[in-house]
Amino acid sequence: MARPIRILVAKAGLDGHDRGAKVIARALRDAGFEVIYTGLHQTPEQVVEAAIQEDVDGIGLSVLSGAHMTLFPRIKELLVGEGASDIVLFGGGTIPNEDVKPLLAAGVAGVFTPGTPMATIVDFVRRECGKRVGA
Amino acid sequence: MSEKKTTKRQPHGNGAAHGTDGKIAGQELWQAQFEAAPKRPGAVDRTISDHPLKPLYGPEDLAGVDYGRDLSFPGQYPYTRGIHATMYRSRLWTMRQFAGFGTAKQTNERFHFLLSQGQTGLSVAFDMPALMGYDSDHPRALGEVGKCGVAISTLQDMQDLFAGIDLGRISTSMTINCTAPIALAMYIATAEAQGVPAERLSGTLQADMLKEYIAQKEWIYPPEPSMRIITDMMAYCSKHVPKWNTISISGYHIREAGSTAVQELAFTLADGFAYVEAGIAAGLDVDDFAPRLSFFFNAHSDFFEEIAKYRAARRIWARHMRDRFKARNPRSWTLRFHTQTAGCSATAQQAENNIMRVAFQALSAVLGGTQSLHTNSLDEVLALPTEENAQLALRTQQIIAYETGVGNVIDPLGGSYYVEKLTSDMEAGAEDYFERIAELGGVVPAIHAGFFQKEIADASYRYQREIESGERIIVGVNDFVQEEAEQIALLKIDRAVELEQCARVKAFRETRDGDLTKAALARLAAAAETDENLMPHYLDCVKSKATLGEISEALVPVFGRYREAAVI
């Protein structure tokens, strides 16, 4: 049997809104994935370092401070620089619709705006991060 | 209310026509009819906070409630019906819209606009770097400058923020916590430059660090030194800024983090009691500082539950302050509070629906006797509000105030079987939590143990699952969904704001006497090693042109940096 999918739930930036990150972390764990939560206020460098150290299949990034257009591309850039571009970067937060396309173009695999059902995110992770597990 | 006295004398009766088993005529018939009828799909037997509900409340639910002891008259202990004898009959609540974005100059323009539209107090939202103790040009501030609020790094920024606004005439609320003493020092220095002495300043500082560790998660130092800074501010203000509300003890963020109404109530009041204990332990007389403590609650969507929460909060605070902390000044017994409608209840889908949510939430705050109110704008789920949406939110309050008539009668829901029962239940639920917190050794040990964080995470996950399962309907999200063409227009904070602000901070540092600044920072750090009150040193630093980031950093070698053990 394939190993379980491993996900890093990350809070980058300075804001402390962790309700969404924690709810998603629990939902992913209840779906049978291994979940590591970084805690708050991580720099992009810390997030990528943790992702590589923990050998995760995906990073779920939560940003509610309005800094998503800075933080998502920066983390993607660092992943590519570390030769870890196979780690699936996805995330959500207070992200207006018009920012979704540019984020996807910057290499973010999935952007989930407010009100997205947890099941949608679980399905996404199973499908996209599952590829890396080979399940 | 006369039934209640009767009920006390005759536990099983209320003076109405009774059958042999003590039931009121008609009660059995109603029960039978109710049980025979089908239940509407979606009818819920619990409040949004998971509190059990009955389909009907009656005189039996007032058993044990004594009017004089538990409700009394407005302006009288235990203040369940309101803290003033006249409430909105003599003065409406303060309409105080939280605002702040971009640079100090941009926010200053918004302040002038809001004042011109009839707003009666100012409320400053700071950006994340200012809230966390970083200057705008710090690497960790990248992408965050001016986004969640106004960027303030220097005394010059604070002066620009209040340009053309007489600080002797306006009251200002500042939502800032770990950097609160710096913001206060900058505000005092700005006022002095305007020729307004500190004694004339009126306003509120949030400065509630306990709820930061519990819910909002903006911190620099660990809880213990943070409590010392707060007691220093309380002591300083009681002497030098007597009209200032030194702490706004906040449940708002606890609720936004996903708590229930009872948790919001209990954790907030527990924090309040912890500040009172800290003040007393620091040698202050409870009546010297307690009258300046104020509160800040959330207005969520479960209408009656929220009203009961505010009423219970007043009663609990009065009882503990008088009986437990032996306060003698009635002003120490009264719980004054600001309310903001629940940001977490707003939806990105069909965003215009948020206008209606906000109106009902705001109405609950008014029926609950709030002293001031912020109504959220419909677009706040996605961005800071546009000017147009901020105006609409203010108009919502004006319609409640001037058209609905709800302010003409004091505590209009007092005596409602349902509201009184919920109020009593809220109080009992909060008392249970106080016991559990005491068993853990108090609020700070409970924070270190992750108690609050876990309770809130459990509640928010339960709520989210109810929405996912369709057990709870959120209009436009999991029912009544419609395809949406275009999203509403949002306020954009240009990247140029960050660049401009960073340049201003650099220029500020270059044009000052650096030695003077360094010496002031060193004096602050040295004072932190002793028991000396830090507030005069914060003022000294600000006037010596130290920046917010430099002042915050200066105390890290003394106090250390807080790190939370992350729990999911």
Interface residues (C-beta under 8 A of the other chain):
Chain A: V9 G13 L14 D15 G16 H17 D18 R19 K22 V23 A25 R26 A27 R29 V35 Y37 T38 G39 L40 H41 T43 S65 G66 A67 M69 T70 L71 T94 I95 P96 N97 E98 T113 P114 G115 P117 M118 A119
Chain B: M128 P129 L131 M132 Y134 R140 A141 L142 G143 E144 K147 C148 E212 A215 Q216 K217 E218 E256 A257 G258 C344 T347 A348 Q349 V381 L382 A383 L384 A457 S460 Y461 Q464 E468 I474 V477 N478 Q487 L490 I493 R563 E564 A565 A566 I568
